Amino acid sequence: MIEGRCHCGAVRWTYRGTPDRATVCTCSVCRRYGAIWAYGDLDRDVTVAAAPDARGTYLTADREIDFH
């Protein structure tokens, strides 16, 4: 099982099993955070837990990057 959360902690996710594939993105944001994108089916492989109003746009403190 792989677990993660958004930067502020309001949205959490769980990936059950092992991803079949993953992508290493080379954009400046993904390189900065060391992001690797794994893929799965929502509610089968991936579960997301969040309050209804927790999903949206998050602007970092330096106001340069929006996360959705």
C-alpha positions in Angstrom: 0.0 0.0 0.0 1.2 3.5 -0.9 -0.2 6.5 1.0 0.1 10.3 0.4 -1.5 13.6 1.1 -1.6 17.1 -0.3 0.7 19.8 0.9 -1.7 21.1 3.5 -2.9 17.7 4.6 -6.6 18.2 3.8 -6.7 15.6 1.0 -5.3 12.1 1.6 -5.0 9.2 -0.8 -4.2 5.5 -0.6 -3.0 3.2 -3.5 -3.7 -0.4 -2.9 -1.3 -2.8 -4.6 1.7 -2.1 -6.8 1.4 0.2 -9.8 1.9 -1.5 -13.2 3.7 1.6 -14.5 4.8 5.0 -13.6 6.0 8.2 -15.4 8.8 10.5 -14.4 7.7 14.0 -15.5 10.4 16.5 -16.4 8.6 19.7 -15.8 10.1 22.1 -13.3 7.6 21.4 -10.6 7.9 17.6 -10.8 11.6 17.8 -10.9 11.6 20.1 -7.9 9.5 17.7 -5.8 10.8 14.5 -7.3 7.4 13.5 -8.4 6.7 10.1 -10.0 3.2 9.6 -11.5 1.6 6.2 -10.9 -1.7 5.2 -12.4 -4.7 3.3 -11.1 -8.5 3.2 -11.1 -10.3 5.4 -8.6 -12.2 3.4 -6.0 -10.5 0.1 -7.1 -6.8 0.9 -6.8 -7.0 4.5 -5.4 -9.0 5.9 -2.6 -9.2 9.6 -1.9 -10.4 11.0 1.5 -11.2 14.7 1.8 -13.9 17.0 3.0 -16.1 18.2 0.2 -14.7 21.7 0.3 -11.1 20.6 0.5 -10.5 20.0 -3.2 -9.6 23.0 -5.2 -6.7 25.2 -6.1 -3.9 25.7 -3.6 -1.5 28.6 -4.1 1.9 28.2 -2.5 3.2 30.8 -0.1 5.5 32.3 -2.7 2.4 32.6 -4.9 4.2 31.1 -7.9 2.7 27.6 -8.2 -1.0 26.5 -8.2 -1.7 22.9 -7.2 -5.1 21.4 -8.0 
